[in-house]
């Protein structure tokens, strides 16, 4: 049986260097689900910088885990003494092989037990204790002449016991799961800490997936200090080194950053984690974009009725102008109680003041992407559910036009619903009497008018819209038309595949957790990125869509949060479309059409060509039906000149949307820098963008110097080739493209050339 010590011993026999990066690689590569929970390098270095500010001489890590935190700490802080405990004797076999371990006092045993039974004092206790693990050990405190014994989660007990062993100006730094911030059991621990004079002073959120693939649990770095201050300084760990430096400065000075990720002080009593603050800020940005204004909940809602015990839940007595809001998940809010899922018992009844708001509008707003984020800001608990208390303290967002505009919107929405019903009726009549097709076609022609189609093209990213525009105006033969449309689907497969690949590559832990499986999928499909084909991108699209769809629909909040983090958007509606099984199915079907007809060696009969062209027209309409205008919520940008001010990067960026060039230039503000010349996806309500891997480029044509979109095709002996699927003036560009070569080389060791 393959074990970590066996692998380490084999490497040592070959006299290979064994450091933390090697250990992390082995842990992820060979033990992806059951390995050790090793602290990532950048997180460990960040914690070391925090601890360095306090210049501790004597440190203990009671749960060392092969030194993933202790070694960087020892190297950076250089304390006089650092004790590291490991409950696993196997780790002792590995420890001496690890570079940098000399000088650290490794002790085999339970660090919590050692603290409980010992009297030693430390300047700092720094650790990443196990998440969610319970223990038979207990911590005893004597308070007001009485002895109280605490039991429960190992990490919480370790923090409490550490307070007993810290010097007066000492600190504890721990990586903890989010339940330390809000659970009732953790609250008891924090009250006991306060009686010892210690409080949580800092809580820095780690991105979802930090400890993937071992766990996706949500975590914070928390600092425990002796203080009377009733505030908590919170922020978010960033992949940007520049942002981390700013955050460290702000932690030291307890100074609010220019954006909330770089730090903000909040009242301890109301603090539930950084995400709740971040979501509240995002909901405000979205409200501004949608021209909605906040109203205090109690000024809009006359009555809030909460669910009783599940066994007694028989629903609420209906009251006019009411909204029924589910506590958990994304189940739609509704004004009709009977429309809720039969098994759903936990939901609120919101009785709306009819003078202020229309229940139909409130329900509709709560079901939009903005409404889903608003609902997320109100959730808490291990199984996140909307809290009645937070709901009462929240805001309801209404349009600036007031009650009249709400009424107009609701009426128009009903007209759209009626129109949908009419379309369904037309379809039923069509199949009940096929000969009626002529008269029915005249009735619905306006719905699919060319003018509306052209409007839709302007909502698409330029790499897709430009090809569809050429398809739209093509006046050649049916064969030429269907070839153009097949090129569109090739580009669509690559565009979506690159988007997914870019998302997972943006976070190293998430990438490491999928890389091997992705490469297996490529090998099984007999395709590779070195010689990318339509089949390569179909394979990648299918692989990533399935994985992301599974995470987005996962019952665990941390799985969903990891997806939001990867794609830099919380827009569930857009993500559901992006991960749709249907889009994969459509592109797979077109790939088959391509294989059957695009490389056809004989003459294609006009009848066959016309049939294929019509089939592809239908496929394009299906794509339109899936995405609609949702790319407006996830736009493509090309950053240009920028300036940095007060923690925000302000770019003059080209908006790479629609069919036309030159592109419109607008101001785009983000809290993390965007790389010059690299395409970026950005949700307008988000403060960060997703860098697109350089497999799609906007380049000046070598012959005409006109801007055109080029897609990566293959890496050959003479360079890397890009193709344009619509720009006849210069459809191929072959150059060195060092940025592309480095990405491919990063992937190549795990990808077969076959």
Secondary structure, 3 states (H helix, E strand, C coil): CCCHHHHHHHHHHCCCCCCHHHHHHHHHHHCCCCCCCCCCHHHHHHHHHHHHCCCCCEEEECCCHHHCCHHHHHHHHCCCEEEEEECCHHHHHHHCCCCCCCCCEEEECCHHHHHHHCCCCEEEEEECCCCCCEEEEEEEEEECCEEEEEEEEHHHHHHHHHHCCEEEEEEEEEEEECHHHHCHHHHHHHHHHHHCCEEEEEEEEECCCCCCCCCCCCEEEEEEEECCCCEEEEEECCCCHHHHHHHHHHHHHCCCCCCHHHCEEEEHHHCCCHHHHHHHHHHHHHHHHCCEEEEEHHHHEEEEECCCCHHHCCCCCCCCCEEEEECCCCCCCECCHHHCCCCCCCEEEEEECCCCCCHHHHHHHHCCHHHHHHHHCCEECCCCEECHHHHHHCEEEEECCHHHHHHHHHHHHHHHHHHHHHHHHHHHHHHHCHHHHHHHHHHHHHHHCHHHHHHHHCCCEHHHHHHHHHHHHCCCCHHHHHHHHHHHHHHHHHHHHHHHHHHHHCCHHHHHHHHHHHHHHHHHCCCCCCECCHHHHHHHHHHHHHHHHHHHCCCCHHHHHHHHHHHCCCCHHHHHHHCCHHHHHHHHHHHHHHHHHCCCCCCCCHHHHHHHHHHHHHHHHHHHHHHCCHHHHCEEEEEEEEEEECCEEEEEEEECECCCCCCEEEEEEECCCCCCCCEEEECCCCCCCEECCCCEEEEECCCCCCEEEEEEEEEECCEEEEECCCCHHHCEEEECCHHHHHHHHHHHCCCCCC
